[in-house]
Amino acid sequence: MIEIVFETHSISVDNERSVASGWSHSRLSPRGRELALDLGRRRRNDHIAAVFSSDLRRAVETAELAFGGSDVPVLLDWRLRECDYGDLTASDRDAHIRTRADFLDRPYPGGESWRDAVARVGRFLADLALRWDGRRILLIGHIATRWGLDHLLDGTTLEDLVGETFVWQEGWEYTLATR
């Protein structure tokens, strides 16, 4: 069994501008940097064996600020990225939220579908047992990362997830059965 703690990347400049970043490398805003430091204070003594982060800049910056200077290794993995919005990257966030159900199974033009993004997270999860069985790890990612965890570990349908309103919280906890 692997205990998984999931935290979203901190607030980015794109988040503050209401832009859907997708695979672009938006940086953290000043408020986002403060929240990343808070994440480190909250989680440094939480028995975390390793931090796995999306390789997109806003997630990497969150991990670096939260765990830099600690003994907790930070490992980057592209499979924890946000859904690839392709040609719709950097579009208006509210318009994006209204139309994302259209791309549940159909890829965004030049990108991927939400189901593809969740499957990518599943491939990441399948590799965890090789090294992290019996440990507690932290993931830093995006909506697609959390949807992958909710769908693959908790059984929530993607149809339900695509219609939900995101509400930030101080982490989500999951258990990954390894045997």
C-alpha positions in Angstrom: 0.0 0.0 0.0 1.2 3.5 -0.8 -0.3 6.6 0.9 -0.6 9.4 -1.6 -1.1 13.0 -0.6 -2.0 15.3 -3.5 -1.5 19.0 -3.6 -2.2 21.3 -6.5 0.5 23.6 -7.7 0.3 27.1 -6.1 -1.4 30.0 -7.8 0.2 31.0 -11.1 0.2 34.2 -13.0 -2.1 32.5 -15.5 -4.5 31.5 -12.6 -4.7 35.2 -11.6 -5.4 36.2 -15.2 -8.1 33.6 -15.6 -6.1 31.8 -18.3 -6.3 28.0 -18.9 -2.5 27.1 -18.9 -2.6 23.5 -20.1 1.0 22.5 -21.0 2.4 26.1 -21.0 4.9 26.9 -18.3 3.2 29.7 -16.3 5.2 30.9 -13.3 3.9 31.3 -9.8 2.5 34.7 -8.8 3.8 36.4 -5.6 0.8 35.0 -3.7 1.5 31.5 -5.2 5.1 31.6 -3.9 3.8 32.4 -0.4 1.4 29.5 -0.6 4.2 27.2 -1.8 6.2 28.1 1.3 3.1 27.4 3.4 2.8 24.0 1.7 6.4 23.2 2.8 5.6 24.2 6.4 2.5 22.1 6.4 4.0 18.9 4.9 7.7 18.8 5.8 7.1 16.8 9.0 4.3 14.7 7.4 6.5 11.6 6.9 6.7 12.2 3.2 9.3 9.8 1.6 9.3 11.6 -1.8 7.6 14.4 -3.7 6.6 13.7 -7.3 5.8 16.8 -9.3 4.6 17.6 -12.8 7.4 19.0 -14.8 5.4 22.1 -15.8 7.1 25.2 -14.3 4.3 26.2 -11.9 4.4 22.8 -10.3 8.2 22.6 -10.2 8.4 26.0 -8.6 5.8 24.9 -6.0 7.9 21.8 -5.2 11.2 23.7 -5.1 9.8 26.4 -2.7 8.0 23.9 -0.5 10.8 21.3 -0.2 14.0 23.0 -1.2 16.7 22.5 1.4 14.9 19.5 2.9 16.0 15.9 2.8 12.8 15.0 0.9 13.7 14.1 -2.8 11.7 16.0 -5.5 11.2 13.9 -8.6 9.7 15.4 -11.8 7.4 13.3 -14.0 5.7 14.6 -17.2 2.8 12.1 -16.7 1.5 14.4 -13.8 1.0 17.3 -16.3 -2.3 19.1 -16.8 -4.4 18.0 -19.8 -2.9 19.2 -23.0 -5.3 21.8 -24.4 -3.4 22.0 -27.7 -4.6 25.0 -29.7 -6.8 26.1 -26.8 -3.9 26.6 -24.5 -4.0 30.1 -22.9 -7.7 30.4 -23.6 -10.2 32.0 -21.2 -10.5 29.8 -18.2 -14.3 30.3 -17.8 -14.9 29.4 -21.5 -12.6 26.4 -21.1 -14.5 25.1 -18.1 -17.9 25.5 -19.9 -16.6 23.4 -22.9 -14.3 20.8 -21.2 -17.1 18.1 -21.3 -16.8 18.3 -25.1 -13.2 17.0 -24.8 -13.8 14.2 -22.3 -13.2 11.6 -25.1 -12.4 13.8 -28.0 -8.9 15.4 -28.0 -8.6 19.2 -27.9 -7.4 20.3 -31.3 -3.7 19.6 -31.3 -3.9 18.2 -27.8 -5.3 15.3 -25.8 -8.7 14.3 -24.3 -9.3 14.3 -20.5 -9.6 10.5 -20.7 -6.1 10.4 -22.3 -4.7 12.7 -19.5 -6.2 10.5 -16.8 -4.8 7.3 -18.5 -1.4 9.0 -18.4 -1.7 9.5 -14.6 -2.6 5.8 -14.4 0.7 4.8 -16.1 2.5 6.9 -13.4 0.6 5.2 -10.6 1.4 1.7 -12.0 5.1 2.5 -11.7 5.0 3.6 -8.0 4.9 0.1 -6.5 8.4 -0.6 -7.9 10.0 1.6 -5.3 7.5 3.2 -3.0 5.4 0.4 -1.5 4.7 1.0 2.2 5.6 4.7 2.0 3.8 8.0 2.0 4.5 10.2 -1.0 3.2 13.6 -2.1 2.2 14.5 -5.7 2.1 18.1 -6.9 0.0 18.5 -10.0 -3.0 19.8 -11.7 -6.7 19.1 -12.3 -5.9 16.2 -14.6 -3.7 14.7 -11.9 -6.4 14.9 -9.3 -9.0 13.6 -11.6 -6.7 10.7 -12.3 -6.5 9.9 -8.6 -10.2 10.4 -8.0 -11.2 8.2 -11.0 -8.5 5.5 -10.7 -8.3 5.2 -6.9 -11.7 6.3 -5.7 -13.9 5.3 -8.7 -15.4 8.7 -9.4 -16.6 8.8 -13.0 -15.0 11.2 -15.4 -18.5 12.4 -16.4 -19.0 13.5 -12.7 -15.5 15.1 -12.5 -15.8 17.1 -15.7 -18.9 18.8 -14.3 -17.6 19.6 -10.8 -16.5 23.1 -9.6 -12.9 23.1 -8.3 -12.6 24.0 -4.7 -9.1 24.3 -3.3 -8.2 22.6 -0.1 -5.0 21.7 1.8 -4.4 18.4 0.1 -6.3 15.3 -0.8 -5.4 11.8 0.5 -5.6 8.5 -1.4 -4.4 4.9 -0.9 -2.9 2.9 -3.7 -3.2 -0.8 -3.2 0.0 -2.5 -4.5 -0.8 -6.2 -4.1 
